[in-house]
Amino acid sequence: MTSDLTAALGDFFAAAWPTDAPIGESGPLAETPWPLFADLGLHLVGVPEDREGSGGTFADLMALATLAGRHASDIPVVEATTGAWALVEAGLPLQPMASISIPVGASSLTIHDDQTVSGILADVPWGSTVDLVVAIADDGRTVVVKARDATVRHGVDLAGQPRDTLTFSQVAAVAIGAGTSADHVRRRAVALRVALVAGALQAISALTRRYVSERVQFGKPIGAFQAVQAHVVQIEQMAVMCTAVADRLALDDDLKDVDVAAAQLVTAENALVAARAAHQAHGAIGMTQEYRLQGYTRRLHTWTGDFGEPIDLSRRLGNTAAHEPSFARLILDHDRPELLP
């Protein structure tokens, strides 16, 4: 996936997240390249300029996420851009300089009559170090709260990146408005996760091709052995397929539930196959902290488990397809059905 945006940003990402450096575990947001990312207004791509955003299409945003995945960027690209979009969709004022995140895990937030809020937001990436958290309350309204008003239970995901659980007890909301649904927020975040995975698989494919061409065993590069070649081909197939899936989702920001679920499932399965093949091709070096592969594959395991497990998606997609009289309608009609429980 390419766009004018990603072509222009190639040097920035290469400088901020060099492809020849180890992928480390992330700390507080201020200690990452986030300030540089935000100074360029990249956290507001996909938000109209007349709403204090940076403009750009949903396809531009998907391309940005692909680039972030390719460079293993240790910042909340998906969460910040989705949170800003949800805020604007609810007609709430945007604070352009604020860092934003959204909850990834199951959450519950109650709005009281005095406009204070209480509840738990689970698995908020960089939750304790962002300025604002945007969430959909139990009654469907969009709520903006300050992260510093929460009681924090710190955590990390499989890639070692912050995943904090925030508890609020009758704290004053920054803003409350009626906007998009929780399902729509989830679909947008999942689509961007697919783009992240596509970018990471592109990088894994390039990394593996380079390694097997340089690593010599029995007097010749290991890439000359048929078994290793099979791994390389399999990784490239998975990368190409995931990129095509991301490109398809990028065509229209009116994301359909069935399309996103199918893309999420295909991406999760392909990522698992690619990660296994990459580690088999690399051997023990792929697991070392000094080598980039483990940083990518740990992110893949994290991203593909967010917003729904593959086994549950498979069951729901199968149930939905079984109740449709026509498979063509399920995948082609504009008014495609919602995913069944």
Residue, then its C-alpha position, 0 to 999 in steps of 0.5 A: m500500500t502506497s500513497d503520496l503521504t507514505a512516500a513523503l514520510g519515508d525518510f521520517f520513519a526511517a530516521a525515527w525507527p531505523t530498520d537496522a536497529p533492534i526493536g526494543e520495548s517501549g516506555p512512556l509516550a514522551e520517551t518515544p518519537w511521538p512528539l515528532f510524530a505529533d508535531l507533523g500532525l500525523h496523529l490527526v490524519g483522516v480528520p478534516e482540516d476544518r475540524e482542526g485535523s490534518g486532512g487526508t482520506f481513510a486510504d491515507l490513514m491506512a497507508l500511514a498505519t502500514l508504514a508504522g507497522r513496517h517500521a515497528s513504530d512504538i507509538p499508538v498510531v491506531e488508537a490516537t487516530t481512531g480516538a480523534w476521529a471518534l471525538v470529531e464524529a461526536g461533534l466534540p472539540l478537538q485538542p490538536m496538541a493532545s495525545i489520545s488513546i482508546p481502550v482495546g479490552a472490554s470496558s464499561l463506563t457510566i455517565h452520571d446525572d451530574q456528567t461525571v463518569s465512573g467505570i473501567l477502561a481495560d487495556v488502554p495502550w499508553g493509557s497512563t501517559v496519554d493526555l486523553v482517553v476517548a471511549i464509548a459509554d454504556d449508553g452509547r455516547t462518546v466520552v472524553v476523560k483525562a488519563r491522569d484522573a484515573t487509578v492506573r493498573h499498569g501492564v504491557d502487551l506481548a511486545g512489551q508496550p504499555r497496556d494500562t487499565l484505567t479506573f474512574s470514580q465519578v470524575a469530571a468528563v472533558a466532553i460528552g457527545a452523541g456520535t458514532s457507535a462502539d461497533h464503528v469505532r471497533r471496525r475502524a480500529v480493526a481495519l487499521r490493525v490489519a494495515l499494521v500487520a500488513g506493514a509488519l509482514q512486508a518487513i518480515s519478508a524483506l528481513t528474511r530474504r536478506y538473512v537467508s541470502e547472507r547466512v552461509q551453511f555447508g558452503k552456500p547461502i541457506g537460501a539455496f536450500q529448497a526447504v528454506q526457499a519454501h519458508v521465504v515464499q510462504i512469508e511473501q505470500m502471506a505479506v502480499m495477501c494481507t496487503a491486498v486485504a488492507d488495500r481492499l478495506a482502504l477503498d471506503d471508510d464505510l466499513k462493513d462488519v462482515d468485511v472487517a471480520a473476514a479481513q481480521l480473520v484472514t490477517a490473523e491466520n496469515a500472520l501466524v503462518a508467516a511468523r512461524a515460517a520466519h522463525q524457522a528460516h532464521g533459527a535461534i537468532g530470530m529470538t534474540q533481542e538484538y535481532r529485529l524479527q522477534g520485535y515484529t512477531r511479538r507485535l503480530h501476536t498482540w495485534t491479531g488478538d485485539f478486538g476479537e479472537p480468531i476462533d470467535l470470528s470464525r464461529r460468527l462468520g460461519n453462523t452469519a454465512a449459514h443464515e444467508p440465502s446467497f453467499a454473493r449477497l453476503i460479500l457483494d451487496h451494499d446492504r450486507p448483513e451485520l455479523l451474527p453473535 
